[in-house]
Amino acid sequence: MDLGIAGKKALVTGGGRGLGRSIAACLAQEGVQVAVVSRSQQDMESFVSEHGNKHAGLVYDLLPEGNPAKMVEELYGQIGKPDIIVHNVGGNLDITDPYCSVEEWRKVYRFNLEISVELNLLLVPHLQKQKWGRVVHISSIAALENQGTVPYCAMKTALNSYVRSFGRYVSPDGVSLSAVLPGAVFTEGGYWDMTSQNRPEHVEKYLSERMAIHRFGEPDEIGKIVTFLCSEQASFIVGSAITVDGG
C-alpha cells in the first residue's frame, strides 16, 4: 500500500527514544522529513546520524511556559512548516499521590494536554490553509480504565475528548486528527524494562492475567499504526481514538 506521504514534513515531540523514536523512524522510512523533539542532545544526534542529515533534531523541554513557541520558531528554520504532527509528550511526572496538590495536577495537565493544544494552535491553521494535514496524539489505555495514576488517567481522558471534538472542527479542511491508545509496550529503559528486572513475578502475573496476547507490545507495533494514521489513506478518520493494547 502506498501511504502517499513521501516528501512530507513531520514534527514528532518526545521522539528521542521509546515510542516516539519508533514513530519518527517509521515516518522516515516512508520518505518523510522528520523533525524530532527531545530533551536529550545525544538522542537527537543519534537519530539524525542513523536516518540522515535531511532530518532535524530539536533539543527542548516543552514543559516550561514559552518553550513550545520557541521550538516552533526553530522548527520553521530547520525544515519549514510541517504537514504531519505527532504529539508524543506525556507521562505522570512521577506524581502518584491521588491527593496530590492542585499545582501538581496542573503540571500533569500541561504535560499531557496543554502542550499539544498550544502546538496545535500554532501549527494546525497552516494545515487547514493548505487543505491537508495529519495530527496524531499518543494517548493511553489509562484513558479508558484504572491503569495509572489519578491525574494521568484524567488527563488522557481529557485528551481523547479534545481530539474527538477538535477533529470534527478541522476535518472539512482535509485535516485528520486522531489518537492512539497504546497498552503495555516494552521500551528500553521504560517502566516494563525496569519492572522486568526488579519485579519479574509482577510482570509474569500481568502478562498472564491482563494481556490477552500474553506478551508486551513492541514500539514498531505502535509506530506503524501511527504512520498509517499520518498517511493519505487516513482521510476518512475524524477524531478517532484507536486502541492498540494487545487485548
N, C-alpha and C positions, 0 to 999 in steps of 0.2 A: 504494500500500500504506500503510495506517495503521500507523505504528510504535507507537502506543499509549503514548507517553511524555510527551505534553503535560501540563504541571503537575508533572512530576517534578523533583527537585533533583539536581544533579550537581556533583561535585568533579573538576577536571582539573588535575593537577600539571604543572609545566613548560609552562604554557599561554599564556605571553606572546607567543610567536612561533613560526614554523615549523609543524611538525605539530600541536603542542599547541594553537596558536591556531586552526588549521583545525578540529580536533576540537571545540573549545569553540564555535566559530561554527556548525558543523553541528548540534550539540545545541541551541543557542539557536534555530536556525531551525525546530526541531521543537517549540518551545514549552517547552523545558526551562529551568529557572532554574539558571544556571551560576555556580559559584564557581571562579575561575581563580587558580592559584598561580604566581607568578613572582618572580624576584629584582628585577625592574625595576618601579618605581613608574610610570614613563611607559607601559610596555606595559599595565599594569593599567588605568590611566586611559583609555588609548586603546580598550581592549576594551569597557569599560563605556560610554564615550561612543558607540561605534559600535552597540552592541547594546541599550542601555537600562539604566536605573538599577535595574531589578529584579535584575540580575546583580551579582556581587561580585568584587572583586579583592583578593587577599591577597598581600602582599609578604613573602616568606620565602625564605631559603636553607635548604632542608631537610637539607643535609648535616651541619651541627653537631648533636651529641647534644642531645636535648630539644626541638629545633625542630619536629619533626612533631607532638608532643603539644601544643605551644603553638599551632601552626597550627589543629589540630582544635578547640581551645577557642574560638579566634576564629571559625572556620567556623560553629560552633553559634550563636554570637551574631549572625552575619551572615544565614545562610539556614536554619539548623537542621540536622538530620541528613540527609545525602544518601542518595538511593536508588540513585545511579549513581556509580561511582568509576572514573576513568581515570588510570592511572599512566603518565605520560609522561616523568618524570625519568629521565635516563640519559645515558651518554656515556663516553668513555675518559679524561676529565680530563687529556688531553694526556700520559698515561702510556703511552709507546710501546715502551719497552725490554723485551724478553722476559725479561731478567734483573733486572727492577725489584725493589725491596725488598719484603719481606712487608708493611711498613707501607703501601706504595703499592697492593699487592694489596688490602689491607683497605679503602682508600679507594674503589677501583673496585667492590668488593663492596658497600659501603654504598650507593654512589650508584645502582647498577643493580639491587640486590635488597633490601638490608636496609630501606631507606626504605619500599618497597612493603609488605614484611612488617609493619613497625611500624604503618603506617597501616591495614592490613587487620585487625590485632589490635585496633585501636581502633574501627574502623568497621563491620566485617563482622558482628559479633554483632547489631547493630541490624537489619541486612538479614535475618538469619536469624529474628529475633524477629517481624518484620513479614511474613515469608514471601514476600518479593520483593526482588530486588536484581540489579544488573549490575556486574561488576568486570572491566575490560579493562586488560591490561598491554601496553604497547608494548615489544616485544622487537626483534629484528633478524634478518635472514638470516645475520648473523655467528654466530648460534647453531648454524647448520647447516653452514657452510663456512668456509674460511680467508679471511675478508674483514673484517679488522680486527686490532686488537692482541690479544696473547695473553690478558691479563686480561679485556679486554672480551668477547671471544668466549666465554671460560669462564663469565663471569657471566651472559651472555644464555642460554647453555645451561642453567645452573642455574635461571634464572628460568622457562624453559619447563617444566622438571621440577617446580618448585614449583606452577605454575599447574595442571599436569595432576593432581598429587596432591591439592592443596588443593581444587581444583574438584570432585573426586569427593566430598569430605567435606561440602561445604556445599550440594551440589545438591539433596538431599532437602528442603531448606528453601526452595526456589524461588530460590536464588541461582545465577546463571550466571557462572562465571569463564572467561575466555578470554585468549588472547594474539594479538597481531597482529605479524607479522614483515615490516616494510617492507624493500624493497630500496633502490635508489638513487633518492631523491626530491630534486628540486631545490627548495631553500628559499632565500629571500632572505637573503644573508649567511652561508649554510651552506657546508659543505665543497665541494659541487659548484659553487656560485656562485663561490667563491674559486678553485677549480681551473680553471674555465672561463676565468677572466681570466688566470691565471698559467701554466697548462699546457694550452692548448687542444688540443694534439696528443694528450695523455693522455686527455682527455675523448672525443675522436673515436674513439680506439682502443678505449676502454672500451665506448662505446655500440655500436660495430660488432661487437665480439668477445664481449662479456659479456652484452649486453642483447638478448634475442630480439625485443623490441618496438622496438629501435633508438631509444629516447628515454628520458629520465628520467620518473619519476612526478611527479605534481602533488600538493600537500598535500591537496586535497579528495578525491583518489582514495583516500587513507588515511582521511581524516575521515569520509567517507560509510560506509565499511566499519565503522569503529569505532562510528558512530552506530547502524547496524543491529544490531551486537552488544550495544548498550545497550538495545535495544528489546524490546517484548513478544514480537516474532517470534523472538527468540533463545532461547526457553525450553528447547529440546532440545539446546543446546550446553553441554557439560560438559568443562571443562579443555582445550578445543581450541586448537591453535596454527595460525593461518591465515596462510599465506604470501601476501604481496601485493607482488610484486617484478618484474613485467613480464617474467618468464621469464628 
